[in-house]
Amino acid sequence: MTLRSLVASDVPILRESHARSGFAYLFPDLESPLMASVRVVADGDRPLIGLAAEQILQGYLFVCEPMPPVEQYAALKWLEREMIPALRVKGFHEINVFLPPSLYGVFSSRLRRSFGFVESWRSLGKHF
């Protein structure tokens, strides 16, 4: 077995593995500039296991002054209208927010209802 970078002939095999998994997400573009690294453990030319690390966006919200809810909503909509096109140009297609448990109930409802956020995968992080 060897550990190596992705080669073009690995992609169909990894795509097939993804299809068999049944996971409800699209097969990623492994050649995207947002892929920080793609490595495989292979037996000769055949990949046995692979790991792709894609850059994702994490949103941070800073509310510097108390605002009436209507004004805060308008400000957030304005930020959204400006940021999404700028992020699409850079190749991003998703932004993730991580809410503290104390805000999750109320704020997650607002994000879903008013801004189109959806509950996605549970997240685990590793600091290194």
C-alpha positions as CSV (number, residue, x, y, z in Angstrom):
1,M,0.0,0.0,0.0
2,T,1.1,3.5,-0.7
3,L,-0.1,7.0,0.3
4,R,-0.2,9.4,-2.6
5,S,-2.0,12.4,-4.2
6,L,-5.1,12.0,-6.3
7,V,-4.5,11.0,-10.0
8,A,-7.1,11.3,-12.7
9,S,-7.7,7.5,-12.9
10,D,-8.8,7.5,-9.2
11,V,-11.8,9.8,-9.8
12,P,-14.1,7.2,-11.4
13,I,-13.4,4.7,-8.7
14,L,-14.0,7.3,-5.9
15,R,-17.2,8.4,-7.8
16,E,-18.4,4.8,-7.8
17,S,-17.7,4.4,-4.1
18,H,-19.6,7.6,-3.4
19,A,-22.6,6.3,-5.5
20,R,-22.7,3.1,-3.5
21,S,-22.6,4.9,-0.2
22,G,-26.1,6.3,-0.7
23,F,-25.1,9.6,1.0
24,A,-27.4,12.5,0.0
25,Y,-24.7,14.9,-1.3
26,L,-23.3,15.5,-4.7
27,F,-19.9,14.0,-5.6
28,P,-17.4,16.9,-5.1
29,D,-15.3,18.4,-7.8
30,L,-12.0,17.0,-6.7
31,E,-10.1,19.3,-9.0
32,S,-11.7,22.5,-7.7
33,P,-9.3,25.2,-6.4
34,L,-11.3,25.0,-3.2
35,M,-9.9,21.5,-2.6
36,A,-7.0,22.0,-0.2
37,S,-5.8,18.4,-0.5
38,V,-6.9,15.1,-1.9
39,R,-5.0,12.0,-0.8
40,V,-5.5,8.3,-1.4
41,V,-4.2,5.1,0.1
42,A,-3.7,2.7,-2.9
43,D,-2.8,-0.8,-3.7
44,G,-0.8,-0.3,-6.8
45,D,-2.9,1.9,-9.1
46,R,-6.2,1.1,-7.3
47,P,-7.4,3.5,-4.6
48,L,-8.6,1.8,-1.4
49,I,-9.6,4.8,0.5
50,G,-9.5,8.6,-0.1
51,L,-9.8,11.8,1.8
52,A,-10.6,15.2,0.3
53,A,-10.3,18.4,2.3
54,E,-12.4,21.2,0.8
55,Q,-12.4,24.8,2.0
56,I,-15.7,25.8,3.4
57,L,-17.0,29.1,4.6
58,Q,-17.9,29.7,8.2
59,G,-20.0,32.8,8.8
60,Y,-19.5,35.0,11.8
61,L,-22.1,37.6,12.8
62,F,-21.1,40.7,14.7
63,V,-23.9,42.8,16.1
64,C,-22.1,45.9,17.5
65,E,-25.1,47.9,18.6
66,P,-28.5,46.8,19.8
67,M,-31.0,47.2,16.9
68,P,-34.7,46.9,16.6
69,P,-35.5,43.5,15.0
70,V,-36.8,45.0,11.8
71,E,-33.6,47.0,11.3
72,Q,-31.4,44.1,12.1
73,Y,-33.3,41.9,9.6
74,A,-33.0,44.6,6.9
75,A,-29.2,44.9,7.6
76,L,-28.8,41.1,7.4
77,K,-30.7,41.0,4.1
78,W,-28.5,43.8,2.7
79,L,-25.3,41.9,3.8
80,E,-26.7,38.7,2.2
81,R,-27.5,40.4,-1.2
82,E,-23.9,41.8,-1.3
83,M,-22.0,38.8,-0.1
84,I,-23.5,35.9,-2.0
85,P,-22.5,37.1,-5.5
86,A,-19.0,38.0,-4.3
87,L,-18.6,34.5,-2.8
88,R,-20.0,32.7,-5.9
89,V,-17.4,34.5,-8.0
90,K,-14.7,32.9,-5.7
91,G,-16.2,29.5,-6.3
92,F,-18.1,29.0,-3.1
93,H,-21.6,27.6,-3.1
94,E,-22.3,27.3,0.6
95,I,-21.8,29.1,3.9
96,N,-22.1,27.4,7.3
97,V,-22.9,29.0,10.6
98,F,-22.4,27.4,14.0
99,L,-24.7,28.6,16.7
100,P,-24.2,28.4,20.4
101,P,-26.8,26.2,22.1
102,S,-28.3,29.2,23.9
103,L,-29.2,30.9,20.6
104,Y,-29.9,27.8,18.5
105,G,-33.7,27.5,19.0
106,V,-34.7,31.1,18.2
107,F,-31.9,32.1,15.8
108,S,-31.9,28.9,13.7
109,S,-35.7,29.3,13.1
110,R,-35.0,32.9,11.9
111,L,-32.2,31.7,9.6
112,R,-34.4,29.0,8.1
113,R,-37.5,31.1,7.7
114,S,-36.0,34.4,6.5
115,F,-32.7,33.5,4.9
116,G,-33.2,30.0,3.4
117,F,-30.7,28.1,5.7
118,V,-31.3,24.4,6.1
119,E,-30.2,22.0,8.8
120,S,-27.3,20.1,7.4
121,W,-24.8,17.6,8.7
122,R,-23.8,17.6,12.3
123,S,-20.3,18.9,12.6
124,L,-17.1,17.8,14.3
125,G,-14.0,19.8,14.4
126,K,-10.4,19.0,14.8
127,H,-7.9,21.7,15.8
128,F,-4.3,21.1,14.7
